Amino acid sequence: MKTFFTLAILFSSLILSRAQMQNPIPLWPDGAPGALGTSTNDIPTLTPYLADPTNATGTAMVICPGGAYTHLAPHEGNDYALWLNQHGVTCFVLKYRLGSSGYHYPAEFQDVERAIRWVRAHADDYKIDSKRIGIMGSSAGGHLASMAMTHFDSGDTNSADMIERQSSRPDIGILCYPVITMGEFAHQGSKDMLLGKNPAPELVKQLSSELQVTSSTPPCFIWCTSEDKTVPPENTLMFAAALRKNHVPFDLHIYQKGGHGMGLGNRNAPTAPMHPWTGDCLFWLKAQGWVK
C-alpha cells in the first residue's frame, strides 16, 4: 500500500510538471552572439514554468542552475521552478552556454542579461509585473546570478530589438551556496571554465562580485552551509559584507549541517521534507511582497 501511494504521488508530480512546464524558447531566434555552432549547446534558451492562475502573484524568477560552468544541474532548475510555482511565482529556467562547450566570459553573462530582458519584454504575455522580476542561482549559477545583480544596465532605448530596450536589472536575487569571488576563495573549476586558465587580473577583479556591489544592487537572500567543502562559505560571507557596506537589504543564512549542491534538500527522496532554507526564503519573499 505504501508503494502504491508513493507511486501515485510521483505520478501526480510528473503530471503537474508537464502542465506547468512549456517548451524551451531560444533567447536569440537568429543565433546567439559569438555562437560557435548551431547545436543545442550553442543555443541558450528559457523554459517557462507557469504558476497556477488561481494563486499567481504576478512575480517572476529567472533561474540559473549550477554545475561549475561545465553542466546544468536539473535539481537546481526544474525543481526550484516547480517549488516556486506552488507559491505563485512564474519561473523561467535558463540554459546558458558553458565552458565545457568552448564558451567563456562574456557568453554566459550575455545569456543571463538577455534572459532578464526577454522576461521583462514579455511580461504582459505571462501576466507578470515587469518591476518584479528576480534572479536565482546555485553554485556557479549563483555566480552568474550575482553578476546579473552587479553588472546590469538600463537597456538600449535606440535598439530596433524590443528586448534589448529593456533593463537587465533584476528586482531581487536569491543565491544558493554561490560562487562569488574569482580571487582567493574562488572555486577553481568554475573560474577556469568561465575565464580560462590565465585570465587578466583586471577580469578577475571585474567578475569577483563582492567587489562590484553598489547601492543599486537589488535586495538579496543568500545562504550556504558551513560544511561546504566545494565552494568555501567565505564566498557567501564576502558578498553579504559587501551588501551590508552598501546598505543593500539582505537575508543571510549559514546552516551548520549540509554539503554542496543540496538544492531543495530532498532530491533523493522527493516526498521528504525540504531543507529549512526553503521556509526561510519564503518568509523573506513574503516580506518583499512576492508571495502570499
ABEGO torsion letter per residue (X at the ends): XAAAAAAAAAAAAAAAAAAABBBBBBABAAEBBGBABABAAABBBBBBBBBBAAABAGBBBBBBBBGGGABBBAAABAAAAAAAAAAGBBBBBBBBBBAAAGBBOAAAAAAAAAAAAAAAAAAAAAGBBAABBBBBBBEAAAAAAAAAAAABBAEBAABABAAAABBABBABBBBBGBBABABAABBAAAAAAAAEABBBAAAAAAABAAAABBAABBBBBBBBBAABAABBAAAAAAAAAAAAAAGBBBBBBBBABEBBGAEAGAAABAABBBBAAAAAAAAAAAAAGABX
